[in-house]
C-alpha cells in the first residue's frame, strides 16, 4: 500500500490559482488513499467544500477503484463528461495516480496533486501502517531474517550496527530497537547466526533507475 498525506489546504488552493482554472474536477482513489483517509469519498466531499468556499466550481467527483490503473481511469473518463468540462483536475491519490490521470486526461487541463506520497507500507490494521520496504531493487531479506536493514535502519547500514547503538536502541531514533540487534536476535532464534558473517555488497543504485518499466507478456 502507498501511504499518502494531505497537502495543506493553502498549498492546494495556490496550485489551482496558478493555473487560472475556475472549474475543477476531483478524482479520488478507493484503495490506498481511501484506507489512508486521504482520498476516499469523505475526503473528496471535504475538498469539494473547500474549493466551493473559495470561489471554485466543482464540476464533478470521481472515486476510482485504483487510480493508478490505466484501464479503470480511462473507463471513468470515457463515461464522465464533467471531466472534460473542467479546467483543472485535482487528484486525491499517490503520485502514480496523478501520473495515470495525466496520461488519460481528455483535454490539456492541468492535473494537480492534493496529496504527498510517503512510503510503501505494510498494514497492521485499519489506520495503522508501517514502512517495510524501500523499493531498492536488491532485496537482502534472506540474509537478515526478513528485517530490512535498508529500511529499518535510518542509516541504511547493510553489514551490522553503527557505533551509536545504546542498550539495543537506535542512535537516530532512540525509541526504536536497533534494526541490526533485531536481525541478530531473529537469526539466533532461527539458528542461522552464520549469516551474520556474510558481507552484503553495497547497493547498486542503477537497478532502481527512474523511470522504470516492467512488461509481462
C-alpha positions in Angstrom: 0.0 0.0 0.0 1.2 3.5 -0.8 0.8 5.9 2.2 -0.2 9.5 1.5 -0.9 12.6 3.5 -3.0 15.6 2.6 -1.3 18.7 1.4 -2.1 21.9 3.2 -5.3 23.5 2.0 -3.4 26.7 1.3 -1.0 24.9 -1.0 -3.8 23.2 -2.8 -5.6 26.5 -3.4 -2.4 28.1 -4.6 -1.7 25.4 -7.1 -5.2 25.8 -8.6 -4.9 29.6 -8.6 -1.6 29.3 -10.6 -3.5 27.5 -13.4 -6.2 30.2 -13.7 -8.8 27.5 -13.5 -12.2 28.2 -12.0 -13.9 24.8 -12.8 -12.2 21.8 -11.1 -13.0 18.0 -11.2 -11.9 15.9 -8.3 -10.6 12.4 -8.6 -10.0 10.0 -5.6 -8.7 6.5 -5.1 -10.9 3.9 -3.4 -7.9 1.7 -2.5 -4.7 3.1 -0.8 -5.8 6.7 -0.4 -9.2 5.6 0.9 -7.6 3.5 3.6 -5.2 6.3 4.5 -8.3 8.6 4.8 -6.8 11.0 2.3 -8.7 10.2 -0.9 -11.9 8.4 -0.3 -15.5 9.8 -0.7 -15.3 11.6 2.6 -12.2 13.4 1.7 -13.5 14.2 -1.8 -16.5 15.8 -0.3 -14.4 17.8 2.2 -12.2 19.0 -0.6 -15.2 19.9 -2.8 -16.4 22.1 0.1 -13.0 23.7 0.5 -12.9 24.7 -3.2 -16.5 25.9 -3.3 -15.9 28.0 -0.2 -13.1 29.7 -2.0 -15.0 30.5 -5.2 -14.3 27.5 -7.4 -16.9 25.4 -9.2 -16.6 21.6 -8.7 -17.7 20.0 -12.0 -17.8 16.5 -10.5 -16.3 13.9 -8.3 -14.8 10.5 -9.5 -13.9 7.8 -7.0 -11.9 5.2 -8.9 -11.2 1.8 -7.5 -7.5 2.1 -8.3 -6.4 5.4 -9.6 -3.0 4.0 -10.7 -4.8 1.6 -13.1 -4.9 3.0 -16.6 -7.9 1.0 -17.8 -10.0 2.0 -14.8 -9.2 5.7 -15.2 -9.8 5.5 -18.9 -13.2 3.9 -18.4 -14.2 6.6 -15.9 -13.0 9.4 -18.2 -15.0 7.9 -21.2 -18.3 7.9 -19.3 -18.0 11.1 -17.3 -18.4 14.2 -19.4 -17.9 16.5 -16.5 -14.2 15.7 -16.5 -13.8 17.2 -20.0 -15.8 20.3 -18.9 -13.3 21.1 -16.1 -10.4 23.5 -16.4 -8.2 21.5 -13.9 -8.3 18.1 -12.3 -7.3 17.7 -8.6 -6.3 14.2 -7.7 -6.5 12.8 -4.2 -4.2 9.8 -4.8 -0.5 8.9 -4.8 1.9 10.2 -7.4 1.3 7.2 -9.6 -2.4 8.1 -9.6 -1.7 11.6 -10.6 0.5 10.4 -13.5 -2.2 7.9 -14.6 -4.8 10.7 -14.6 -2.5 13.0 -16.5 -1.9 10.3 -19.2 -5.7 9.8 -19.7 -7.0 13.4 -19.4 -9.4 14.2 -22.2 -8.0 17.7 -22.8 -4.9 19.6 -21.8 -6.2 20.8 -18.5 -3.6 20.7 -15.7 -3.7 17.7 -13.4 -2.8 18.6 -9.8 -1.9 16.6 -6.7 -3.8 17.1 -3.5 -1.6 14.6 -1.6 2.0 13.9 -0.9 3.2 10.3 -1.3 5.2 9.0 1.6 6.2 5.3 1.5 5.3 1.7 0.6 3.6 0.2 3.7 2.6 -3.0 5.4 -0.8 -2.8 7.0 -1.0 -3.8 10.7 -4.7 -2.9 11.0 -7.1 -0.3 9.7 -5.5 3.1 10.1 -2.1 1.7 11.3 0.7 1.4 8.7 4.4 0.9 8.8 7.2 1.1 6.2 8.7 -2.3 5.5 10.3 -1.8 2.1 12.3 1.0 0.3 11.9 -0.5 -3.2 15.7 -0.6 -3.5 15.7 -3.2 -6.3 18.1 -5.6 -4.5 16.3 -7.5 -1.7 18.6 -8.9 1.0 15.9 -10.3 3.4 17.2 -13.8 3.0 20.3 -12.7 4.9 18.5 -10.6 7.5 15.7 -12.8 8.8 13.1 -10.8 6.9 14.0 -7.5 8.6 15.1 -4.9 6.1 18.3 -3.0 7.2 17.9 -0.6 4.3 14.5 0.5 5.6 14.5 -0.2 9.3 17.9 1.3 9.9 17.8 5.1 9.5 21.4 5.0 8.2 20.6 2.0 5.9 23.6 0.1 7.1 23.9 -3.3 5.4 26.5 -5.0 7.4 25.9 -4.6 11.1 25.0 -1.8 13.5 26.7 1.6 13.8 28.8 2.6 16.9 25.9 4.6 18.3 23.7 1.7 19.3 22.9 2.1 23.0 21.4 -0.8 25.1 19.9 -2.2 21.9 18.3 1.1 20.9 18.8 3.1 17.7 21.1 6.2 17.8 18.9 8.2 15.4 15.5 7.1 16.7 16.1 6.2 20.4 12.6 4.9 20.9 13.2 2.2 18.2 15.1 -1.0 18.7 18.3 -1.1 16.6 17.4 -2.9 13.3 20.7 -4.9 13.5 20.1 -6.0 17.1 16.7 -7.3 15.9 18.2 -9.0 13.0 20.8 -10.7 15.2 18.2 -11.9 17.7 15.9 -13.2 15.0 18.7 -15.1 13.3 19.7 -16.5 16.6 16.2 -17.7 17.2 16.3 -19.4 13.8 19.8 -20.9 14.5 21.1 -19.1 11.4 23.7 -16.8 13.0 26.3 -17.8 10.4 24.6 -15.4 8.1 26.0 -12.5 10.2 29.4 -13.4 8.7 28.1 -12.8 5.2 29.1 -9.4 3.6 26.2 -7.8 1.8 27.5 -5.8 -1.2 26.9 -2.1 -1.4 23.7 -1.2 -3.2 23.8 -1.0 -7.0 21.6 2.1 -7.4 21.4 1.5 -11.2 18.9 -1.3 -10.7 16.4 1.3 -9.3 16.8 3.9 -12.0 13.9 6.2 -12.8 11.7 6.0 -14.7 11.3 2.2 -14.5 9.1 -0.1 -16.6 8.2 -3.8 -16.5 6.3 -5.6 -19.2 4.9 -9.1 -18.6 3.8 -11.0 -21.7 
